[in-house]
Amino acid sequence: MSRAESGDASNQGAASQIKDKVSEVASNVRDMGSQAYDAATEKYENVKDAAAEYYQAGRDKAMEWESQIETYVRERPIKSLLMAAGVGVVLGMIWKRL
């Protein structure tokens, strides 16, 4: 075997090792990207679920307040009307100064 042939064989061996390493690194990068995507997707779903729960709780509370105000106005219509007029006057004076 000549020196040129042994040099070619060692170059092919080195090239094969480099190819294997590149393939391994590419596989690791794909795995890490997949894991990051999965983690981000899970976090997004958790935040989305929490936001939906807060929205529903706020909506329920607003509906409860609406019902309470409606009941109060039905029970005390004159007092409610006077309170609304008073709030309107105060807001009108504040807006007039702005």
Secondary structure as UniProt FT lines:
FT   HELIX           3..75
FT   HELIX           77..97
//
